[in-house]
Amino acid sequence: MEVFEAIKTRRSIRQHKSEPIDEETLEKILEAARWAPSWANTQCWRFIVVHDSNLKAQVADTLSRRKKPDGTISVNVATKVIMEAPVLIVACAELNRSGCRNGTPTTDKGGYWYMFDTALAIQNLCLAAHALGLGTVIIGDFDAKRVAEILGVPEGFSVVTMTPLGFPAHEGKPPHRKELPEIVFNNRFRA
Ligand SMILES: Cc1cc2nc3c(=O)[nH]c(=O)nc-3n(C[C@H](O)[C@H](O)[C@H](O)COP(=O)(O)O)c2cc1C
């Protein structure tokens, strides 16, 4: 698939078939993440490929669950996707490396450039998955500390995000995007 087509047609997929993913395809997708750019090529990211249903269930349980004003509970819509998809990829990052020199942040963004680097790698992964006919959904609303405990992520690393990976059960509908004039300015910011 041509890159521009992949960028435009990738959608968050929240329903998967149970069909397994072969090792070669999985490796290609992880390889796309590996070639993402990163701060001074620090490559702070780490990826945990979770196949085990029991671990997936425990991780799914860390996704947000909030009480709405009417008293009902709203569950993160990605929760069931983790159980449906054959694979869950959890992206972690080593702290105090990206955006840092000798462990000290060098910019006004502090030590948070690891979020940026990991996002770039995950976007590569999502696009590669889509080009190979697989679906992803980036998940951010979960308890990262609990996921770290479940998956044995050591001190000095943070769980950043995760995505289920599987064959989509349907095509995603394109959601609204702002028009270019709303987000692109010439020369100076336009409020
Ligand atoms: C940082 C980030 C966090 C997200 N967290 C969640 C999440 O917790 N649950 C979920 O269902 N979707 C999540 N999404 C998916 C977005 O809802 C989705 O990307 C957005 O609605 C645009 O749809 P599209 O991906 O199909 O273009 C997240 C996306 C990003 C980039």
The ligand as an ORCA input file, in Angstrom:
! r2SCAN-3c Opt
* xyz 0 1
  C      -3.001      9.229     22.457
  C      -4.261      8.485     22.063
  C      -5.012      7.831     23.035
  C      -6.166      7.123     22.677
  N      -6.843      6.419     23.642
  C      -7.933      5.695     23.302
  C      -8.594      4.896     24.283
  O      -8.215      4.853     25.463
  N      -9.684      4.176     23.882
  C     -10.129      4.181     22.571
  O     -11.096      3.499     22.274
  N      -9.493      4.922     21.619
  C      -8.407      5.668     21.940
  N      -7.732      6.387     20.974
  C      -8.203      6.366     19.550
  C      -8.862      7.697     19.134
  O     -10.151      7.770     19.697
  C      -8.916      7.785     17.585
  O      -7.599      7.782     17.075
  C      -9.613      9.045     17.088
  O     -10.979      9.039     17.462
  C      -9.533      9.208     15.565
  O     -10.037      8.073     14.899
  P      -9.137      7.275     13.831
  O      -7.969      6.687     14.605
  O     -10.014      6.194     13.261
  O      -8.661      8.237     12.787
  C      -6.596      7.106     21.311
  C      -5.805      7.747     20.335
  C      -4.664      8.419     20.691
  C      -3.817      9.072     19.615
*
